Amino acid sequence: MKPYPDRYEERIARVLAGKFQSDVLFVVCSSLHTPDIQIVKTGDYWEIKNVKGNGKNTIEDNLKRGIRRVILVTKNGAVIDFCG
């Protein structure tokens, strides 16, 4: 377990803070399945995933894991919101 968020997680937290116009808190790890952040305004908890891979089904396979909502943040900072 790591004690601090990495740069990628910090960047995504800033993007989500702007999208939701809210403070974002990093959650202290208490188990293997602890979410990464909490959106203060809504009280929602989020898990940040950095999807890597170059297979033709990489993104599809990651989406099949029971995710209800996905927000993609592109390298240039654009936000694409998918609600399931």
C-alpha positions as CSV (number, residue, x, y, z in Angstrom):
1,M,0.0,0.0,0.0
2,K,1.2,3.5,-0.8
3,P,0.8,6.3,1.7
4,Y,0.3,9.1,-0.9
5,P,-1.5,9.5,-4.2
6,D,0.6,9.4,-7.3
7,R,0.7,12.2,-9.8
8,Y,-1.9,10.6,-12.0
9,E,-4.4,10.4,-9.2
10,E,-3.7,14.0,-8.1
11,R,-4.3,15.2,-11.7
12,I,-7.6,13.2,-12.0
13,A,-8.7,14.6,-8.6
14,R,-8.1,18.1,-9.8
15,V,-10.1,17.4,-13.0
16,L,-13.0,15.9,-11.0
17,A,-12.9,18.9,-8.6
18,G,-13.4,21.2,-11.5
19,K,-16.1,19.0,-13.1
20,F,-18.2,18.8,-9.9
21,Q,-17.2,22.2,-8.6
22,S,-16.3,20.6,-5.3
23,D,-13.5,19.8,-3.0
24,V,-12.1,16.3,-3.4
25,L,-10.6,14.4,-0.5
26,F,-8.2,11.5,-0.8
27,V,-9.4,8.6,1.3
28,V,-7.0,7.0,3.8
29,C,-6.6,3.3,2.9
30,S,-8.2,1.0,5.4
31,S,-8.5,-2.2,3.2
32,L,-7.8,-3.5,-0.2
33,H,-11.1,-2.2,-1.6
34,T,-11.0,1.4,-0.2
35,P,-12.0,4.0,-2.8
36,D,-9.4,6.6,-3.7
37,I,-11.3,9.9,-3.4
38,Q,-14.5,11.4,-2.1
39,I,-16.4,14.2,-3.9
40,V,-17.3,16.4,-1.0
41,K,-20.3,18.1,-2.6
42,T,-22.1,14.9,-3.4
43,G,-20.6,12.5,-0.8
44,D,-19.8,10.0,-3.6
45,Y,-16.7,7.9,-3.4
46,W,-14.7,7.1,-6.5
47,E,-12.0,4.6,-7.4
48,I,-9.4,6.0,-9.9
49,K,-8.1,3.6,-12.5
50,N,-5.4,4.1,-15.0
51,V,-6.3,1.8,-17.8
52,K,-3.2,0.6,-19.6
53,G,-2.8,-1.9,-22.4
54,N,-2.8,-2.2,-26.1
55,G,-5.1,-5.1,-26.7
56,K,-8.2,-4.6,-28.9
57,N,-10.5,-5.4,-25.9
58,T,-8.6,-3.6,-23.1
59,I,-11.1,-0.8,-22.4
60,E,-14.1,-3.1,-23.0
61,D,-12.7,-5.7,-20.5
62,N,-12.2,-3.0,-17.9
63,L,-15.8,-1.7,-18.3
64,K,-17.2,-5.2,-17.8
65,R,-16.1,-5.2,-14.2
66,G,-19.3,-3.8,-12.8
67,I,-18.5,-0.2,-13.3
68,R,-21.7,2.0,-13.4
69,R,-20.1,5.2,-14.4
70,V,-16.9,6.0,-16.2
71,I,-15.3,9.4,-16.7
72,L,-12.4,9.3,-19.1
73,V,-9.8,12.1,-18.9
74,T,-7.7,12.3,-22.0
75,K,-4.0,13.3,-22.0
76,N,-4.9,16.9,-22.9
77,G,-7.4,17.1,-20.0
78,A,-10.6,16.7,-21.9
79,V,-13.4,15.0,-19.8
80,I,-15.7,12.5,-21.4
81,D,-18.5,11.3,-19.0
82,F,-20.3,8.0,-19.6
83,C,-23.3,7.1,-17.3
84,G,-24.4,3.5,-17.2
